[in-house]
Amino acid sequence: MLGKFNVLNQETVGPQVGKDLQKKGLWAIVASILAMGLYIAFRFDFKFGVAAIVCLIHDVAVSLAFLILKGGEFSLEHSRRSL
């Protein structure tokens, strides 16, 4: 079991920083999908490559839909409370 712990510092992210993080996160997702798509295009046959890219898009869409339907805030605070 873990012992007791004390929260030494807690910081919040303002709206401007949050918007910047959101934009950077979106670009990271786009860049990673493009990089995986390029790898798949060179690694696999055409029909398997197309199927793999469709699977990537599907997985991202399902993950985003889950987060949207959840309707709650997505943060690290939830995991901290469970300790």
C-alpha positions in Angstrom: 0.0 0.0 0.0 1.0 3.5 -0.6 1.5 5.8 2.4 -0.1 9.2 2.8 1.0 12.0 0.6 0.6 15.8 0.6 -0.2 17.9 -2.4 2.6 20.5 -2.5 1.5 22.5 -5.5 -1.5 22.8 -7.7 -1.6 24.8 -10.9 -4.4 25.7 -13.3 -4.2 26.4 -17.0 -5.7 29.6 -18.3 -7.9 29.9 -21.4 -5.1 31.2 -23.6 -2.7 28.4 -22.6 -5.4 25.9 -22.9 -6.2 27.0 -26.4 -2.6 26.8 -27.4 -2.3 23.3 -25.9 -5.4 22.2 -27.8 -4.0 23.5 -31.1 -0.7 21.8 -30.5 -2.4 18.6 -29.6 -4.5 18.7 -32.8 -1.4 19.2 -34.9 0.3 16.3 -33.1 -2.6 14.0 -33.9 -2.5 15.1 -37.6 1.2 14.7 -37.8 1.2 11.3 -36.2 -1.6 10.1 -38.5 0.3 11.3 -41.6 3.5 9.7 -40.4 1.7 6.3 -39.7 0.0 6.6 -43.1 3.3 7.1 -44.9 4.8 4.1 -43.1 1.8 2.0 -43.9 1.9 3.1 -47.6 5.5 1.9 -48.0 5.3 -1.2 -45.8 2.1 -2.9 -47.0 0.3 -3.7 -50.2 -2.2 -1.1 -51.4 -5.4 -2.8 -50.2 -3.9 -3.6 -46.8 -2.6 -0.1 -46.6 -6.0 1.4 -47.3 -7.6 -0.9 -44.7 -5.0 0.1 -42.1 -5.5 3.8 -42.8 -9.3 3.4 -42.5 -8.7 1.6 -39.2 -6.5 4.5 -37.9 -9.2 7.0 -38.7 -11.9 4.8 -37.1 -9.9 4.3 -33.9 -9.3 8.1 -33.6 -13.0 8.8 -34.3 -14.2 6.3 -31.8 -11.9 7.7 -29.1 -13.0 11.3 -29.8 -16.6 10.3 -29.8 -16.2 8.6 -26.4 -14.7 11.7 -25.0 -17.4 13.9 -26.4 -20.2 11.6 -25.2 -18.6 11.4 -21.8 -19.3 15.1 -21.5 -17.0 15.5 -18.6 -13.7 17.3 -18.2 -10.7 15.2 -19.4 -7.9 15.9 -16.9 -5.3 14.2 -14.7 -7.2 15.2 -11.6 -9.4 12.1 -11.7 -6.4 9.8 -11.6 -4.9 11.7 -8.7 -8.0 11.3 -6.5 -7.9 7.5 -7.0 -4.5 7.2 -5.3 
